[in-house]
Amino acid sequence: MTEKRYTEPHIVRVKDFKIDADYAAWVSEIKSRYHSAQVNAAIKVNVEKLYFNWSVGRDLVVRKAEERWGTGVVEQLCLDLQAAFPNDKGFGTTNLWAMKKWYAFFSTPQAAEKLHQLGGELQPFVNHIDIKLRQLGGELEFPMVLGLVPWRHQVNIVTKSKSVDEAVFYLKECVTGGWSRSTLDNAIKSNLYRTHGNAISNFSERLPEAQGRLAQEITKENYDFGFVKVPVNYKEEQLEEALEKNITRFLLELGTGFAFVGRQVQLVVGGRTRKIDMLFYHIRLKAYVVVELKVVPFEPEFAGKLNYYVNAVDELMKGADDNPTIGLLICGGKDETEVRWSFKGVQTPMGVASYDNVRITPVANMLPSAEELQARVRLVEKEINEARE
């Protein structure tokens, strides 16, 4: 089997080390276990706070507090609680109103059903919530899955989501992706809910139903490359290099489950060397993902080239336990009709998406500093010396 290269920007390459999809999957599993341990530790504190906030929100709604005690009841409650607990944060009027909104948003029959379904998908995590709730008494009808996501995340979600489905989508991504609040904010700002899973593809026709559905789910209609800097009139290789330098951010933009295998990955076919722009392995899909980048709008011939690379990876790199390789073309723009017609007769699974928001930087600002140049010279000298030994 051809050797596979796996790199991350914070990892120093080690000599006498071979990488393959099994290693990528193993590392991902370790990261997942560590993330689970972090989540479980945070749950112990988080669920008690959320349980309390839910109870206050419920009281404000069920007791019809404003009708019963007047429109200033929340302001007065704020003063009373702050006087009783002067060292505790979280009793401001904004937060109390957020508790009411949160309860009202997720206590409807429709929301309860969606949260119950999400709880089933996240059952291993929810089990910890169930234990904690029983310790608290469990007298409230509290959707257990809400205990998996920090309070401020949830305030942002219910404030900015236009529907229960959208809110549940972001809840799930926060849990499975371990999102920080800034990551969540960026996802909402880029309207990930609307673009997620909307790449133009033939996945449903070329893959088994479950795999095709997942392949569609992990792709987007448009990718936000606002984290990279490129010069005016940049070329494809410059965009690739910028993405590789910011590979952690690129992986976040691609979504949960992607492991970076390498850039300009070489395939030898018929005595000739071919190079794939970027190659990934998706852990949940258990398949290689060939990513080709184009800085210009989609052209029909792009589909043929991507089809070739997908077939080549299937022949040269795919293992017996791997699912069929999929291709993803990310280009400067696309016309759906052109893409659909280009897919006719193509047997390999592939999708086409666009990108935007790259930051254009003057060439002078792209040049390395004196320190960076010296570091590069030292690295080259070291490699030369090692080669001579």
C-alpha positions as CSV (number, residue, x, y, z in Angstrom):
1,M,0.0,0.0,0.0
2,T,1.3,3.5,-0.8
3,E,2.5,5.4,2.2
4,K,0.3,8.1,3.6
5,R,1.4,11.4,5.1
6,Y,-0.4,13.0,8.0
7,T,0.6,16.4,9.3
8,E,-0.7,19.1,11.6
9,P,0.9,22.5,12.0
10,H,1.8,22.0,15.7
11,I,3.3,18.5,15.1
12,V,7.0,18.1,14.4
13,R,7.7,15.4,11.8
14,V,9.4,12.4,13.3
15,K,11.9,10.2,11.5
16,D,11.3,6.5,11.0
17,F,7.5,7.0,11.2
18,K,4.9,5.7,8.7
19,I,1.4,7.0,8.6
20,D,-1.8,5.4,7.3
21,A,-5.5,5.7,7.7
22,D,-5.5,3.5,10.8
23,Y,-3.2,5.9,12.6
24,A,-5.3,8.9,11.6
25,A,-8.4,7.1,12.9
26,W,-6.6,6.1,16.1
27,V,-5.4,9.7,16.8
28,S,-8.9,10.9,16.1
29,E,-10.3,8.3,18.6
30,I,-7.8,9.5,21.3
31,K,-8.8,13.1,20.7
32,S,-12.5,12.1,21.0
33,R,-11.9,10.2,24.2
34,Y,-10.1,13.2,25.7
35,H,-12.8,15.5,24.5
36,S,-15.4,13.2,26.2
37,A,-13.4,13.4,29.4
38,Q,-13.4,17.2,29.3
39,V,-17.1,17.2,28.5
40,N,-17.9,14.8,31.4
41,A,-16.0,17.0,33.9
42,A,-17.7,20.1,32.7
43,I,-21.1,18.5,32.8
44,K,-21.0,18.1,36.6
45,V,-20.9,21.9,37.0
46,N,-22.8,22.9,33.9
47,V,-25.9,20.8,34.4
48,E,-26.6,22.2,37.9
49,K,-26.4,25.8,36.6
50,L,-28.6,24.9,33.6
51,Y,-31.0,23.1,35.8
52,F,-31.4,26.2,38.0
53,N,-31.7,28.5,34.9
54,W,-34.4,26.2,33.5
55,S,-36.3,26.4,36.8
56,V,-36.2,30.2,36.9
57,G,-37.3,30.4,33.3
58,R,-40.1,28.0,33.9
59,D,-41.3,30.1,36.9
60,L,-41.4,33.3,34.9
61,V,-43.4,31.6,32.2
62,V,-45.7,29.2,34.2
63,R,-46.4,31.7,37.0
64,K,-47.1,34.5,34.4
65,A,-44.9,36.7,36.6
66,E,-45.4,39.9,34.6
67,E,-49.1,39.6,34.6
68,R,-49.2,38.7,38.3
69,W,-46.6,41.2,39.8
70,G,-46.2,43.8,37.0
71,T,-43.8,44.4,34.1
72,G,-41.0,45.4,36.5
73,V,-40.9,41.9,38.2
74,V,-37.7,40.8,36.4
75,E,-35.9,44.0,37.5
76,Q,-37.1,43.5,41.1
77,L,-36.1,39.8,41.0
78,C,-32.6,40.9,39.8
79,L,-32.2,43.3,42.8
80,D,-33.4,40.7,45.3
81,L,-31.1,38.0,44.0
82,Q,-28.1,40.2,43.8
83,A,-28.7,41.4,47.3
84,A,-29.0,37.8,48.6
85,F,-26.0,36.6,46.6
86,P,-23.7,39.6,46.1
87,N,-20.7,37.5,45.1
88,D,-22.5,35.4,42.4
89,K,-22.8,36.5,38.8
90,G,-25.6,35.6,36.5
91,F,-28.5,37.5,38.2
92,G,-28.5,40.5,35.9
93,T,-31.8,41.4,34.2
94,T,-30.4,40.4,30.8
95,N,-29.6,36.9,32.1
96,L,-33.0,36.5,33.7
97,W,-34.8,37.5,30.6
98,A,-32.5,35.0,28.7
99,M,-33.7,32.2,31.1
100,K,-37.3,33.0,30.3
101,K,-36.6,33.0,26.5
102,W,-34.6,29.8,26.8
103,Y,-37.4,28.0,28.6
104,A,-40.1,29.3,26.3
105,F,-38.0,28.3,23.2
106,F,-37.3,24.7,24.2
107,S,-40.5,23.8,26.2
108,T,-42.8,23.6,23.2
109,P,-44.0,20.2,22.0
110,Q,-42.1,20.5,18.8
111,A,-38.9,21.5,20.5
112,A,-39.3,18.7,23.1
113,E,-39.6,16.1,20.3
114,K,-36.5,17.5,18.5
115,L,-34.5,17.5,21.7
116,H,-35.6,13.9,22.4
117,Q,-34.4,12.8,19.0
118,L,-31.1,14.6,19.5
119,G,-30.8,13.0,22.9
120,G,-31.0,9.6,21.2
121,E,-28.2,10.5,18.9
122,L,-26.0,11.7,21.7
123,Q,-27.0,8.9,24.2
124,P,-23.5,8.2,25.7
125,F,-23.3,11.9,26.7
126,V,-26.9,12.1,27.9
127,N,-26.4,9.2,30.2
128,H,-24.2,11.4,32.4
129,I,-26.9,14.0,32.5
130,D,-29.5,11.5,33.5
131,I,-27.4,10.4,36.5
132,K,-26.8,14.0,37.6
133,L,-30.5,14.9,37.3
134,R,-31.5,12.0,39.5
135,Q,-29.0,13.3,42.1
136,L,-30.6,16.8,41.8
137,G,-34.1,15.3,42.3
138,G,-35.3,15.5,38.7
139,E,-38.6,17.2,39.6
140,L,-38.4,19.4,36.5
141,E,-39.1,18.2,33.0
142,F,-35.7,19.3,31.9
143,P,-34.5,18.1,28.4
144,M,-31.4,16.2,29.4
145,V,-29.5,16.9,26.1
146,L,-29.5,20.7,27.0
147,G,-27.1,19.9,29.9
148,L,-24.4,19.1,27.3
149,V,-24.0,22.7,26.1
150,P,-22.7,25.7,28.2
151,W,-25.2,28.4,29.1
152,R,-23.7,31.2,27.1
153,H,-23.6,29.0,24.0
154,Q,-27.3,28.3,24.5
155,V,-28.2,32.0,24.9
156,N,-26.5,32.7,21.6
157,I,-28.3,29.8,19.9
158,V,-31.9,30.7,21.0
159,T,-31.2,34.4,20.4
160,K,-30.0,34.0,16.8
161,S,-31.7,30.8,15.6
162,K,-34.8,31.3,13.5
163,S,-36.3,27.9,14.1
164,V,-36.1,24.9,16.5
165,D,-34.4,22.8,13.8
166,E,-31.7,25.5,13.4
167,A,-31.2,25.6,17.2
168,V,-31.0,21.8,17.5
169,F,-28.5,21.7,14.6
170,Y,-26.1,24.1,16.5
171,L,-26.6,22.2,19.8
172,K,-25.5,19.0,18.1
173,E,-22.5,20.7,16.5
174,C,-21.4,22.2,19.8
175,V,-21.4,18.8,21.4
176,T,-19.9,16.6,18.7
177,G,-17.4,19.3,17.6
178,G,-16.5,20.6,21.0
179,W,-17.1,24.1,19.7
180,S,-16.0,27.2,21.7
181,R,-18.3,30.2,21.8
182,S,-16.3,32.0,19.2
183,T,-16.5,29.0,16.8
184,L,-20.3,28.9,17.4
185,D,-20.6,32.6,16.7
186,N,-18.6,32.3,13.5
187,A,-20.7,29.4,12.4
188,I,-24.0,31.3,13.0
189,K,-22.5,34.4,11.3
190,S,-21.6,32.4,8.2
191,N,-25.1,30.8,8.3
192,L,-23.7,27.3,8.5
193,Y,-27.2,25.8,9.1
194,R,-28.3,27.0,5.7
195,T,-25.2,26.0,3.7
196,H,-24.3,22.8,5.6
197,G,-24.8,19.7,3.4
198,N,-25.8,21.8,0.4
199,A,-22.9,21.1,-2.0
200,I,-24.0,20.1,-5.5
201,S,-23.3,16.3,-5.6
202,N,-24.1,12.9,-7.0
203,F,-23.6,11.2,-3.6
204,S,-27.2,9.9,-3.4
205,E,-26.8,8.2,-6.8
206,R,-23.2,6.9,-6.4
207,L,-23.1,5.8,-2.7
208,P,-25.2,3.5,-0.5
209,E,-28.1,5.4,1.2
210,A,-26.5,5.8,4.7
211,Q,-23.1,6.7,3.3
212,G,-24.5,9.0,0.7
213,R,-26.5,10.9,3.3
214,L,-23.5,11.3,5.5
215,A,-21.3,12.4,2.6
216,Q,-23.9,15.1,1.8
217,E,-24.1,16.1,5.4
218,I,-20.3,16.7,5.7
219,T,-20.1,19.1,2.7
220,K,-21.2,22.7,2.4
221,E,-22.5,24.8,-0.4
222,N,-19.9,27.5,0.3
223,Y,-16.7,27.6,2.4
224,D,-15.6,30.7,4.3
225,F,-11.9,31.2,3.7
226,G,-11.7,34.4,5.7
227,F,-8.9,33.1,7.8
228,V,-6.3,33.0,4.9
229,K,-4.3,35.8,3.3
230,V,-3.3,35.7,-0.3
231,P,-1.7,38.2,-2.7
232,V,-3.5,40.1,-5.5
233,N,-4.1,37.8,-8.5
234,Y,-3.2,34.7,-6.4
235,K,-2.7,31.3,-7.9
236,E,-4.1,28.0,-6.8
237,E,-0.8,26.9,-5.3
238,Q,-0.8,30.1,-3.2
239,L,-4.3,29.4,-1.9
240,E,-3.3,25.8,-1.1
241,E,-0.2,27.0,0.8
242,A,-2.3,29.5,2.8
243,L,-4.8,26.8,3.7
244,E,-2.1,24.4,4.8
245,K,-0.5,27.0,7.0
246,N,-3.9,27.5,8.6
247,I,-4.8,23.8,8.5
248,T,-6.4,23.9,12.0
249,R,-8.8,26.6,10.9
250,F,-9.4,24.8,7.6
251,L,-10.3,21.6,9.4
252,L,-12.8,23.6,11.5
253,E,-14.3,25.0,8.4
254,L,-14.6,21.6,6.7
255,G,-16.3,20.2,9.8
256,T,-16.1,17.5,12.4
257,G,-14.3,14.2,11.4
258,F,-11.8,15.4,8.8
259,A,-8.1,14.3,9.3
260,F,-5.5,16.0,7.1
261,V,-3.4,13.5,5.1
262,G,-1.3,15.9,3.0
263,R,-1.0,18.5,0.3
264,Q,0.3,17.8,-3.3
265,V,0.1,14.1,-2.5
266,Q,1.9,12.2,-5.3
267,L,0.3,9.3,-7.1
268,V,2.4,7.4,-9.7
269,V,0.2,6.1,-12.6
270,G,1.6,4.6,-15.7
271,G,5.1,5.8,-14.8
272,R,3.9,9.4,-14.5
273,T,3.5,11.4,-11.2
274,R,0.2,13.0,-10.5
275,K,-0.4,15.4,-7.6
276,I,-3.6,15.8,-5.6
277,D,-4.1,19.3,-4.3
278,M,-5.2,18.2,-0.8
279,L,-6.1,14.8,0.6
280,F,-8.1,14.1,3.8
281,Y,-9.5,11.1,5.6
282,H,-13.0,11.3,7.1
283,I,-13.3,9.3,10.3
284,R,-17.1,8.8,10.4
285,L,-17.3,8.3,6.7
286,K,-14.3,5.9,6.8
287,A,-13.2,7.2,3.4
288,Y,-10.6,9.3,1.7
289,V,-11.7,12.8,0.6
290,V,-9.9,14.2,-2.4
291,V,-10.1,18.1,-2.4
292,E,-9.3,20.0,-5.5
293,L,-9.1,23.8,-5.4
294,K,-9.8,26.2,-8.3
295,V,-9.5,29.9,-8.0
296,V,-11.8,30.4,-11.0
297,P,-15.5,29.5,-11.5
298,F,-16.4,25.9,-12.3
299,E,-15.6,24.5,-15.7
300,P,-16.9,21.1,-17.0
301,E,-13.4,19.7,-17.5
302,F,-12.7,20.1,-13.7
303,A,-15.1,17.2,-13.1
304,G,-13.1,14.9,-15.3
305,K,-9.9,15.6,-13.5
306,L,-11.5,15.1,-10.1
307,N,-13.0,11.8,-11.3
308,Y,-9.5,10.7,-12.3
309,Y,-8.0,11.5,-8.9
310,V,-10.8,9.8,-7.0
311,N,-10.4,6.6,-9.1
312,A,-6.6,6.7,-8.6
313,V,-6.9,7.0,-4.8
314,D,-9.4,4.1,-4.8
315,E,-6.9,2.0,-6.8
316,L,-3.7,3.0,-5.0
317,M,-4.5,4.0,-1.5
318,K,-8.0,2.7,-0.4
319,G,-7.8,-0.1,2.1
320,A,-10.1,-3.1,2.3
321,D,-11.9,-1.5,5.3
322,D,-12.3,1.9,3.6
323,N,-15.4,3.1,1.9
324,P,-15.3,4.5,-1.6
325,T,-13.3,7.7,-1.9
326,I,-15.3,10.9,-2.5
327,G,-14.1,14.0,-4.4
328,L,-14.8,17.6,-3.4
329,L,-14.1,20.4,-5.8
330,I,-14.0,23.9,-4.1
331,C,-13.9,26.6,-6.7
332,G,-14.4,30.4,-7.1
333,G,-18.0,30.0,-8.3
334,K,-20.4,27.6,-9.9
335,D,-23.5,27.2,-12.0
336,E,-25.7,24.4,-10.9
337,T,-26.8,23.4,-14.4
338,E,-23.2,23.1,-15.6
339,V,-22.2,21.0,-12.6
340,R,-25.2,18.7,-13.0
341,W,-24.5,18.1,-16.7
342,S,-20.8,17.5,-15.9
343,F,-21.8,14.7,-13.5
344,K,-23.8,12.7,-16.1
345,G,-21.9,9.5,-16.9
346,V,-19.5,10.0,-13.9
347,Q,-19.5,6.9,-11.7
348,T,-17.4,8.2,-8.8
349,P,-19.0,10.2,-5.9
350,M,-18.2,13.8,-6.0
351,G,-19.4,17.2,-5.0
352,V,-18.8,20.8,-6.0
353,A,-18.8,23.8,-3.7
354,S,-17.6,27.4,-3.8
355,Y,-15.5,29.6,-1.5
356,D,-15.3,33.3,-0.6
357,N,-13.9,35.9,1.8
358,V,-10.2,35.3,1.2
359,R,-8.2,38.3,2.4
360,I,-6.1,40.0,-0.3
361,T,-2.8,41.3,1.1
362,P,-0.2,43.5,-0.7
363,V,2.9,41.5,-1.7
364,A,5.1,43.5,0.6
365,N,3.1,42.2,3.6
366,M,3.4,38.6,2.4
367,L,7.2,38.6,2.5
368,P,8.9,36.7,5.4
369,S,10.6,38.7,8.1
370,A,14.3,38.6,8.7
371,E,13.8,36.2,11.6
372,E,11.7,33.9,9.4
373,L,14.3,33.9,6.7
374,Q,17.1,33.1,9.2
375,A,15.0,30.3,10.6
376,R,14.5,28.9,7.1
377,V,18.2,29.1,6.4
378,R,19.0,27.2,9.6
379,L,16.4,24.5,8.7
380,V,17.9,24.0,5.2
381,E,21.5,23.8,6.7
382,K,20.3,21.3,9.2
383,E,18.7,19.1,6.5
384,I,21.9,19.3,4.4
385,N,24.0,18.2,7.4
386,E,21.7,15.4,8.2
387,A,21.8,14.2,4.6
388,R,25.6,14.1,4.7
389,E,25.7,12.0,7.8
